[in-house]
Amino acid sequence: MTTTLFSPIQAGDLHMANRIAMAPLTRNRSPDAIPKDITATYYTQRASAGLLITEGTAIDPFAQGYADVPGLYDTRQLDGWKAVTDAVHARGGRIVTQLWHVGRVSHVDLLPGGQPPVGPSAVRAHTRTFVIDKATGKGHFVDTSTPRALHSRELPAIVHSFAQAARSAVETAGFDGVEIHAANGYLLDQFLKDGANKRTDDYGGSIENRARLLLEVTRAIADAIGGGKVGIRLSPVTPANDIVDSNPQPLFEYVARQLAQMGLAYIHVIEGATGGPREVEGRPFDYIRFKDAYRQAGGKGAWMVNNGYDAAIAEKAIATGHADIVAFGKLFISNPDLVKRLHDKAPLNAWDQATFYGGGEHGYIDYPTLA
């Protein structure tokens, strides 16, 4: 029987009714970092996806990098997420949360006590983040603050925070699993890549050292909730958030071989520039070799791909075995019934980029379905 986008798949402990995943999408609609009723509506509208991956969700107060993004470190946040997962499960959906520590991609106004962001090194990211003006209550983008370098003695606490957030997500908030955010220039990606990591200790320099924190975090989470409930998101060559590595191919093949031993549910790969071109000028990367490194080392997790996929490219990726699952981002923002539209080859709603970040129901839960 031919495998298509609409064929079921078992990814670790996650049974998916189809191979269409909703990619994590920051929407900045959780004041006080607490998911609200409209959050439950938003995800439930999209529950026909084989897997919903939530927006990046901060593992602790010092992991926050954008205004009005949700967290997993407060009882009210976990209660808010439990309402979301209950609603999604009532519709037959599967949902995991993306565990997020932004590292240097933050601002002093967003962190407890006005403290600076943290990173592998005191190298500022030349990018912007989203804050709320206290006088007007309106959101706007500002340059990130200069980070301080984390001391090695602080890193076990970060590993613990990731594992505790994963445990809370599954045991208290009712998620089916978690996705580790190790992409797009956030903390774990910052340690991986030599453009941000200038350390000379056991967490810097060699490939093995730069991958150490990511692997420690992944092992701790797999130990906490079981590897079959864990996915990880990687972005080998994206320039997002001012991130770069001088030689990503051997770096990510090493990471793939190490992850292969952890029994993960899936590997989620951003191909190219996040939200941009699938090929990044001056940053060649062989995704087939990357996947082969994982499989040859014994990795059995599903291979999820993302970035710029439409129906035709996605179907080809599944049919040829390039991928097991395809994640869609912006198309899910504007098409809550994207699975049905792709299946029926129906027209797609256009998205309104002006409503991506912040706001209320408009541009969030009011896109029409075919029905």
C-alpha positions in Angstrom: 0.0 0.0 0.0 1.3 3.5 -0.9 2.3 5.7 2.0 0.9 9.2 1.8 0.5 12.3 4.0 -2.7 10.8 5.2 -1.3 7.4 6.3 -1.1 6.8 10.0 2.3 6.5 11.7 3.6 5.4 15.1 6.4 7.8 16.3 7.8 6.4 19.5 4.8 6.4 21.9 2.9 8.9 19.7 0.2 7.4 17.5 -0.5 9.9 14.7 -3.6 9.5 12.5 -1.8 11.2 9.6 1.7 12.5 8.8 0.8 16.2 9.0 2.2 18.0 12.0 1.4 21.6 13.1 4.8 23.2 13.6 5.4 25.3 16.8 4.3 28.9 16.1 4.8 31.8 18.6 1.6 33.8 18.8 2.2 36.0 22.0 -1.3 35.6 23.3 -0.6 34.3 26.9 -0.5 37.3 29.3 1.4 36.4 32.5 2.7 33.4 30.6 -0.7 31.6 31.2 -2.6 29.9 28.3 -6.1 31.3 28.1 -9.4 29.9 26.9 -8.7 31.1 23.3 -5.5 29.1 23.4 -7.6 25.9 23.9 -9.9 27.0 21.1 -6.9 27.7 18.8 -5.4 24.2 19.2 -8.7 22.4 19.3 -9.6 23.9 15.9 -6.4 22.3 14.5 -6.7 18.9 16.3 -7.1 17.0 13.0 -3.3 17.3 12.5 -1.5 14.0 13.2 0.4 15.9 15.8 0.1 19.4 17.3 3.4 20.9 18.5 2.7 23.9 20.7 4.4 27.3 20.5 7.7 27.5 22.4 7.0 27.3 26.1 9.4 28.6 28.7 10.9 26.1 31.1 11.5 28.6 33.8 11.2 32.4 34.4 14.8 33.0 33.2 14.1 31.1 29.9 11.6 33.8 28.7 12.5 35.8 25.7 9.3 37.3 24.4 6.3 39.0 25.9 3.1 37.0 26.4 4.5 33.6 25.6 3.4 30.7 27.9 5.4 28.8 30.5 5.5 25.5 32.3 6.8 26.6 35.7 3.7 27.8 37.5 0.6 26.1 38.7 -1.7 28.5 36.8 0.3 27.8 33.6 0.0 24.1 34.0 -3.7 24.4 34.7 -4.1 26.5 31.6 -2.3 23.9 29.5 -4.4 21.1 31.0 -7.5 22.8 29.7 -5.8 22.9 26.2 -4.8 19.2 26.3 -8.2 18.0 27.5 -9.9 19.9 24.7 -7.5 18.5 22.1 -7.9 15.0 23.4 -11.6 15.3 23.4 -11.4 15.9 19.6 -9.1 12.9 19.2 -6.0 14.9 18.7 -2.4 14.4 19.9 -0.4 17.3 21.3 3.2 17.8 22.6 4.7 21.0 24.0 7.9 22.6 22.8 10.3 23.1 25.7 12.1 26.5 25.3 15.0 28.3 26.7 15.8 31.3 24.6 19.3 32.0 26.0 20.7 35.3 24.7 17.6 36.1 22.6 15.9 38.1 25.3 15.7 41.5 26.9 16.2 42.8 30.5 12.6 43.9 30.6 11.4 40.3 30.2 13.6 38.7 32.9 13.2 38.6 36.7 14.8 41.6 38.4 15.9 43.1 35.1 18.7 40.6 34.9 20.6 40.2 31.6 19.9 37.2 29.3 22.3 34.3 29.5 24.2 32.4 26.8 27.3 30.3 26.2 29.3 33.4 25.8 28.9 37.2 26.2 28.1 37.7 22.5 25.0 39.7 21.8 22.6 38.4 19.2 21.9 41.0 16.5 18.2 40.4 16.4 15.0 41.6 18.0 12.5 40.4 20.5 8.9 41.3 21.4 8.1 43.4 24.5 5.0 45.1 25.8 5.1 48.8 26.5 4.0 49.2 30.1 2.5 52.7 29.4 0.4 51.8 26.4 0.0 48.1 26.7 1.0 47.6 23.1 3.6 45.2 21.9 6.6 46.2 19.8 10.0 44.8 18.8 13.3 45.9 20.4 16.9 44.9 20.1 18.0 42.0 22.4 20.2 42.8 25.4 23.8 41.8 25.8 24.0 38.4 27.6 26.3 37.2 30.3 28.1 33.9 29.8 26.8 31.0 31.9 29.2 29.5 34.3 29.6 25.7 34.0 28.3 25.3 37.5 25.0 26.8 36.4 24.4 24.2 33.6 23.2 21.3 35.8 20.3 23.6 37.0 19.3 24.3 33.4 19.4 20.6 32.6 17.2 20.0 35.7 14.8 22.8 34.6 14.3 21.1 31.2 13.7 17.7 32.8 11.3 19.1 35.4 9.3 21.0 32.7 9.0 17.8 30.7 7.8 15.9 33.7 5.2 18.7 34.5 4.1 18.8 30.9 3.3 15.1 30.8 2.2 14.3 34.4 0.4 17.5 35.3 -0.6 19.3 32.1 -1.6 16.2 30.2 0.6 16.5 27.1 1.4 13.4 25.1 5.0 14.3 25.0 7.5 17.1 24.5 9.7 18.6 21.8 13.0 20.0 22.8 13.7 23.3 21.1 17.3 23.1 20.0 16.9 25.2 16.9 16.6 28.8 15.6 19.5 30.3 17.6 18.1 29.7 21.0 20.1 28.4 24.0 20.8 24.8 23.0 21.6 25.9 19.4 23.8 28.7 20.8 25.9 26.1 22.6 26.1 24.0 19.5 27.3 26.6 17.0 30.7 28.3 17.1 29.3 31.7 16.0 27.8 32.1 19.5 29.9 29.6 21.6 33.4 31.0 22.3 33.9 28.9 25.4 37.2 27.2 26.3 35.8 24.8 28.9 34.1 21.4 28.5 31.2 23.1 26.8 33.1 24.9 24.1 35.7 24.3 21.3 35.3 20.8 19.9 32.2 19.4 18.4 31.8 17.0 21.3 32.0 19.8 23.8 29.6 22.1 22.0 27.0 19.3 21.7 27.4 18.4 25.4 24.6 20.5 26.8 22.1 19.5 24.2 22.8 15.8 24.8 22.7 16.2 28.6 19.3 17.9 28.3 18.0 15.3 25.9 19.1 12.4 28.1 17.7 14.0 31.2 14.3 14.5 29.5 14.3 10.9 28.1 15.1 9.6 31.6 12.3 11.7 33.1 9.4 10.8 30.8 10.7 8.1 28.4 12.4 8.7 25.1 9.3 7.6 23.2 7.6 10.8 24.3 10.4 13.1 23.2 11.1 14.9 19.9 13.8 17.4 19.2 13.9 20.3 16.7 17.2 21.1 14.9 18.1 23.8 12.3 21.5 23.1 10.8 21.9 26.2 8.7 19.2 28.7 9.6 20.5 32.3 10.1 17.6 33.0 12.5 18.5 35.1 15.5 22.0 35.8 14.3 23.2 32.2 14.5 25.9 30.5 12.4 28.4 27.6 12.5 31.5 27.5 10.5 31.1 23.8 9.6 27.6 22.5 10.3 27.8 19.1 8.5 30.1 17.2 10.8 28.6 18.9 13.8 25.0 17.8 13.0 26.1 14.3 11.9 27.8 13.9 15.3 24.6 15.1 17.0 22.5 12.7 14.9 24.6 9.7 15.9 24.4 10.6 19.6 20.6 11.1 19.4 20.2 7.8 17.6 21.0 6.0 20.9 18.3 7.7 23.0 15.1 6.1 21.6 13.4 9.4 20.7 10.0 9.6 19.1 11.1 11.9 16.3 13.8 14.3 14.9 12.3 17.5 13.6 14.6 19.2 11.0 14.2 22.8 9.6 15.6 22.6 6.1 17.1 26.0 5.2 16.3 29.4 6.7 13.5 29.3 9.2 10.4 30.8 7.5 12.6 31.6 4.5 14.4 29.9 1.5 15.0 26.2 1.7 18.5 26.7 0.5 20.7 29.3 2.3 23.3 31.0 0.2 26.8 30.3 1.4 25.6 27.6 3.8 25.4 24.3 1.9 24.1 21.3 3.9 23.4 17.6 2.9 20.2 16.6 4.7 20.4 13.1 3.2 23.8 12.5 4.9 22.4 14.0 8.1 19.5 11.5 8.1 21.7 8.7 7.1 24.0 9.4 10.0 21.0 9.0 12.3 19.7 5.8 10.7 23.2 4.2 10.4 23.7 4.7 14.1 20.5 2.9 14.9 18.1 5.8 15.2 14.5 4.6 14.8 12.6 7.9 15.5 10.3 9.3 12.8 12.0 11.9 10.6 10.0 15.1 10.5 10.8 17.9 8.0 9.8 21.5 7.9 10.1 24.8 6.0 8.4 25.9 2.9 6.5 22.7 2.2 3.4 22.8 0.1 1.1 19.8 -0.7 3.1 18.7 -3.7 6.5 18.8 -2.1 5.2 17.2 1.1 3.6 14.3 -0.8 6.9 13.7 -2.7 8.9 13.8 0.6 6.6 11.1 2.1 6.4 9.0 -1.1 10.2 8.9 -1.7 11.0 8.3 2.0 12.8 11.6 2.4 10.6 12.2 5.4 8.1 10.3 7.6 6.2 13.4 8.8 5.9 17.0 7.3 5.3 19.9 9.6 3.4 23.0 8.3 3.6 26.4 10.0 2.0 29.5 8.6 -0.5 27.4 6.6 -1.9 26.1 9.9 -2.3 29.7 11.2 -4.8 30.5 8.5 -6.2 27.1 7.8 -7.4 25.4 11.0 -8.8 22.5 8.8 -5.5 22.2 6.8 -5.6 18.4 6.8 -9.0 18.3 5.1 -8.0 21.1 2.7 -4.9 19.2 1.7 -6.8 15.9 1.4 -9.6 17.5 -0.7 -7.2 19.7 -2.7 -9.3 22.6 -1.6 -8.3 26.3 -1.8 -6.3 27.6 1.2 -6.9 30.8 3.2 -4.2 33.5 3.0 -2.7 34.4 6.3 -2.6 37.9 7.7 1.0 38.5 9.0 -0.1 41.7 10.9 -1.9 39.4 13.4 0.8 36.8 13.9 2.1 38.3 17.1 0.0 39.5 20.0 -3.7 40.6 20.0 -6.8 38.6 20.6 -9.2 36.4 18.6 -8.7 38.2 15.3 -6.2 36.4 13.2 -6.0 33.6 15.8 -9.3 31.7 16.1 -11.5 33.4 13.4 -10.1 32.0 10.2 -12.9 30.2 8.3 -13.1 26.4 7.7 -14.5 24.7 4.6 -17.6 24.0 6.6 
